Structure formats: C-alpha cells, structure tokens
Amino acid sequence: MVDQSRILVAAWNGTKDGTGNCVRYVRQSGKTLFTLKPHYDFELEVWFGIND
C-alpha cells in the first residue's frame, strides 16, 4: 500500500502496533503523511516527505 502511494492518511493513536509500523515506514520512505490523532480529538499532523 505504501509503496504504491504518494500521499497517505493514517488514524493513529501513537502505539507501536501495525499502524505504528506503517507510519514509521511511510516516514522513512519520504512520502507525505497526514496523521489523525484520536487521543487529541483527531488533531491533524502533517509529515511532508520528498517525493521523486
């Protein structure tokens, strides 16, 4: 999924589970990530990657 995408959106509560692994992989891959944080009333964090 990550490898076939340019921009990703994740609803993630900060744990080290499957979604956490995916978020870390997206950040390492240099793709843009929008993270919705449910424990902060769905605060939005944007991680701008460098897309080739």
C-alpha positions in Angstrom: 0.0 0.0 0.0 2.7 2.5 1.0 4.9 1.7 -2.0 2.1 2.3 -4.4 1.0 5.6 -2.9 2.3 9.2 -3.0 0.3 10.6 0.0 -1.1 8.6 2.9 -3.6 9.2 5.7 -3.5 7.3 9.0 -5.7 7.4 12.1 -3.1 6.5 14.7 -3.0 6.7 18.5 0.8 6.6 18.8 1.1 2.9 19.7 3.7 0.6 18.3 1.2 -1.8 16.6 0.6 -2.4 12.9 -0.4 1.1 12.2 2.7 2.4 14.1 4.9 0.2 11.9 3.2 1.6 8.8 3.6 5.2 9.9 7.3 4.7 10.6 7.7 3.1 7.2 6.0 6.0 5.4 8.2 8.5 7.2 11.3 6.6 6.2 10.1 6.3 2.6 9.9 10.0 2.1 6.2 10.2 1.3 3.7 12.7 2.6 1.7 11.5 5.6 -1.4 13.0 7.2 -1.9 11.6 10.7 -5.2 11.9 12.6 -4.6 11.6 16.3 -7.8 10.4 18.1 -6.5 11.0 21.6 -6.2 14.7 20.8 -9.8 15.0 19.3 -8.4 14.0 15.9 -5.6 16.6 15.8 -4.0 16.6 12.4 -0.3 16.2 12.0 1.3 16.5 8.5 4.6 15.0 7.6 5.8 16.3 4.3 8.1 13.8 2.5 10.2 14.3 -0.5 8.5 12.7 -3.5 10.6 11.9 -6.6 
